[in-house]
Amino acid sequence: MHRAIDLSTQLVDVATQPHASDDRASNASDARVSSNPATIVLQPIEALVQETSLAFRSSLIEALELANENVIVDLLWIEKIDAAGVAALVVGVEKAMTLGKTLSFQAMHPSIHQAVEAEWEQQRQSRLGSWSDRFEANLEHFLSQRGLQQVEPQEGKMAS
């Protein structure tokens, strides 16, 4: 069964069928099966820009809180995105991680994908700093303490 609901002007398809692998769905004695949808699909239209990103972000967070498992953002109809739109997508990624749910972006234009990746990396670095410098220094220290040296894998051969 599918139904459409409106969350802050965004089209949302709600899949309410339980998954076949869901033990609760096949166990008739379990009366506490959630009535929330397993998957929600958001389909923003035309632009994710400063003027529309706040409403979209609210819709995305609401969908993540409502869905039992997954939220899919279909970006097929997005013709324009700015920094505020990218930030709204990144907020969704963070919220999904916090809730332990899956958030996926479908039909994402490569330039949007690059912008989301860059924003994600910038936020990670501003919060946590550069990991690569710490990792390399710690690895080198670990190896030197054990009298080992870092070995670069040869091209065409796998390191064992």
C-alpha positions in Angstrom: 0.0 0.0 0.0 1.3 3.4 -0.9 -0.1 6.8 0.0 1.1 10.3 -0.5 1.3 12.9 2.3 2.4 16.5 2.2 5.2 17.6 4.5 5.9 21.3 4.1 5.0 21.3 0.3 7.3 18.3 -0.4 5.8 15.2 -2.1 6.3 12.2 0.1 5.5 8.6 -0.9 5.0 6.4 2.0 5.6 2.6 1.7 3.6 1.0 4.5 4.2 -2.6 3.6 6.4 -4.5 6.1 9.4 -6.2 4.7 9.2 -10.0 4.3 12.3 -10.4 6.4 10.7 -8.5 9.3 10.0 -11.1 12.0 7.5 -8.9 13.6 5.4 -8.8 10.4 5.2 -12.6 10.2 4.6 -13.1 13.9 0.9 -12.6 14.4 1.2 -12.7 18.2 3.3 -9.5 18.2 0.7 -6.7 18.5 3.2 -3.9 18.7 4.1 -3.7 15.0 4.7 0.0 14.2 2.2 1.7 12.0 4.9 4.1 10.7 6.1 3.5 7.1 9.2 1.6 6.5 10.4 4.0 3.7 9.6 7.6 2.9 10.5 9.1 -0.5 11.0 12.9 -0.7 10.8 14.5 -4.1 11.8 18.2 -4.0 11.1 20.1 -7.2 13.1 22.7 -9.1 15.4 24.2 -6.5 17.0 23.7 -3.1 18.1 27.2 -2.5 18.1 29.7 0.4 14.4 30.4 0.0 13.3 26.7 0.0 16.0 24.9 2.0 14.6 25.6 5.5 11.2 24.0 4.6 13.0 21.1 2.9 15.2 20.5 5.9 12.2 20.4 8.1 10.5 17.9 5.8 13.6 15.8 5.7 14.0 15.7 9.5 10.3 14.9 9.9 10.5 12.1 7.3 13.6 10.6 9.1 11.7 10.7 12.4 8.6 9.1 10.9 10.2 6.4 8.8 11.0 3.1 10.5 14.0 2.3 8.3 14.8 4.4 5.2 14.3 7.9 3.7 15.1 8.3 0.0 15.5 11.8 -1.5 14.8 11.8 -5.2 16.8 14.7 -6.7 15.7 14.1 -10.3 13.7 17.3 -10.5 16.3 19.6 -8.8 17.6 22.1 -11.4 19.4 24.4 -9.0 21.1 24.1 -5.6 23.0 26.5 -3.5 25.0 26.3 -0.3 21.8 26.4 1.8 20.4 23.4 -0.1 23.7 21.5 0.3 23.7 22.3 4.0 20.1 20.9 4.3 21.2 17.6 2.7 24.1 17.4 5.1 21.9 18.0 8.1 19.8 15.1 6.8 22.8 12.8 6.7 23.8 13.8 10.2 20.2 13.2 11.5 20.0 9.8 9.8 23.2 8.8 11.5 22.0 10.0 14.9 18.7 8.0 14.4 20.4 4.9 13.0 18.4 5.1 9.8 19.3 4.9 6.1 19.2 8.1 4.0 19.9 7.8 0.3 20.0 10.3 -2.5 18.8 9.2 -5.9 19.3 10.8 -9.3 21.9 13.2 -7.7 23.7 15.3 -10.3 27.5 14.8 -10.1 28.0 18.5 -9.2 25.5 18.2 -6.3 27.3 15.1 -5.1 30.6 16.9 -5.2 29.1 19.9 -3.3 27.6 17.6 -0.6 30.9 15.7 -0.2 32.9 18.9 0.1 30.5 20.3 2.7 30.6 17.1 4.6 34.4 17.1 4.6 34.5 20.8 5.6 32.2 20.1 8.6 34.1 17.1 9.7 37.4 18.9 9.6 36.0 21.9 11.4 34.7 19.6 14.2 37.4 17.0 14.4 40.5 18.4 12.6 42.6 16.6 10.0 42.7 12.9 10.6 45.3 12.1 8.1 48.1 14.0 9.9 47.3 12.3 13.2 46.9 8.8 11.6 50.2 9.0 9.7 52.2 10.3 12.7 50.7 7.7 15.0 51.4 4.9 12.5 54.9 6.0 11.9 55.4 6.2 15.7 53.9 2.7 16.2 56.1 1.2 13.5 59.3 2.9 14.7 58.7 1.6 18.3 58.6 -1.9 16.9 61.6 -1.6 14.7 59.5 -1.8 11.6 59.2 0.5 8.6 56.3 1.4 6.5 56.2 -0.6 3.3 54.6 0.9 0.2 52.7 -1.7 -1.8 54.2 -2.4 -5.2 52.0 -1.6 -8.2 50.0 -4.6 -9.3 50.6 -6.6 -6.1 48.5 -6.7 -3.1 50.0 -6.1 0.3 49.7 -9.1 2.7 
